[in-house]
Amino acid sequence: MRALAAAILISSAFLAGCTTITPEEQRAIDSRTCLSYGFKRKTDAYSTCLLQLELDRRAERRSRFEQMQYRNQPMLLHGGYRPLWW
């Protein structure tokens, strides 16, 4: 019985960390970030700040996707070369 309770507690703690941010929440976070930088709402600089945050986020996603895509690819070695980290 204790093991079951412990398993439920651990799994609920694990799932509590899996939260999704809605687009509206992300926009609010980005808005607060740009305002904290000193930009004023309804200015070109504020809009540019919001755009740059979104572009940075997309670039980060692309980078993580590319890293995951090539992570499990076999490494071909030619000429008996062996990397130092093996």
RODO-2510 file (C-alpha; in nm, 4 decimals, decimal comma):
residues 86
     n   res          X          Y          Z
     1     m     0,0000     0,0000     0,0000
     2     r     0,2858     0,2369     0,0816
     3     a     0,4501     0,1618    -0,2514
     4     l     0,1293     0,2494    -0,4353
     5     a     0,0957     0,5755    -0,2437
     6     a     0,4584     0,6611    -0,3126
     7     a     0,4160     0,5844    -0,6833
     8     i     0,1073     0,8049    -0,7033
     9     l     0,2830     1,0862    -0,5205
    10     i     0,5906     1,0691    -0,7424
    11     s     0,3899     1,0507    -1,0647
    12     s     0,1676     1,3432    -0,9627
    13     a     0,4745     1,5509    -0,8762
    14     f     0,6247     1,4626    -1,2130
    15     l     0,3082     1,5532    -1,4026
    16     a     0,2721     1,8802    -1,2138
    17     g     0,5936     1,9955    -1,3791
    18     c     0,4471     1,9361    -1,7266
    19     t     0,2600     2,2561    -1,7925
    20     t     0,1761     2,4173    -2,1230
    21     i     0,1783     2,7903    -2,1777
    22     t    -0,1054     2,9165    -2,3945
    23     p    -0,0299     3,1713    -2,6684
    24     e    -0,2073     3,4366    -2,4625
    25     e     0,0083     3,3620    -2,1581
    26     q     0,3227     3,3699    -2,3730
    27     r     0,2199     3,7067    -2,5176
    28     a     0,1667     3,8430    -2,1656
    29     i     0,5100     3,7169    -2,0593
    30     d     0,6708     3,8709    -2,3686
    31     s     0,4850     4,1981    -2,3082
    32     r     0,6102     4,2151    -1,9479
    33     t     0,9630     4,1405    -2,0700
    34     c     0,9579     4,4231    -2,3261
    35     l     0,8033     4,6631    -2,0749
    36     s     1,0766     4,5726    -1,8238
    37     y     1,3328     4,6697    -2,0891
    38     g     1,1780     5,0165    -2,0913
    39     f     0,9790     5,0011    -2,4148
    40     k     0,6411     5,1741    -2,4236
    41     r     0,3284     5,0069    -2,5592
    42     k     0,2131     5,1002    -2,9102
    43     t     0,5602     5,2045    -3,0271
    44     d     0,7728     5,0587    -3,3036
    45     a     1,0430     4,9649    -3,0538
    46     y     0,7908     4,7688    -2,8434
    47     s     0,6656     4,5835    -3,1520
    48     t     1,0211     4,5078    -3,2580
    49     c     1,0954     4,3722    -2,9109
    50     l     0,7942     4,1391    -2,9248
    51     l     0,8917     4,0246    -3,2739
    52     q     1,2522     3,9583    -3,1710
    53     l     1,1426     3,7503    -2,8717
    54     e     0,9224     3,5362    -3,0979
    55     l     1,1959     3,4965    -3,3592
    56     d     1,4447     3,3947    -3,0904
    57     r     1,1990     3,1372    -2,9574
    58     r     1,1452     2,9925    -3,3063
    59     a     1,5195     2,9746    -3,3698
    60     e     1,5659     2,7907    -3,0401
    61     r     1,2940     2,5396    -3,1362
    62     r     1,4580     2,4813    -3,4752
    63     s     1,7949     2,4296    -3,3115
    64     r     1,6558     2,1763    -3,0634
    65     f     1,4734     1,9928    -3,3432
    66     e     1,7894     1,9692    -3,5531
    67     q     1,9879     1,8398    -3,2558
    68     m     1,7256     1,5728    -3,1869
    69     q     1,7106     1,4779    -3,5534
    70     y     2,0811     1,3920    -3,5744
    71     r     2,1328     1,2595    -3,2221
    72     n     2,0819     0,8900    -3,3032
    73     q     2,2566     0,8853    -3,6390
    74     p     2,5490     0,6429    -3,6713
    75     m     2,8932     0,7961    -3,6999
    76     l     3,1027     0,6720    -3,9899
    77     l     3,4756     0,6722    -3,9329
    78     h     3,7269     0,6487    -4,2162
    79     g     4,0948     0,5639    -4,2058
    80     g     4,0977     0,4306    -3,8511
    81     y     4,0409     0,7748    -3,7006
    82     r     3,8940     0,7571    -3,3522
    83     p     3,7766     1,0717    -3,1690
    84     l     3,9375     1,1467    -2,8341
    85     w     3,6064     1,1391    -2,6456
    86     w     3,5414     0,7688    -2,7190
***
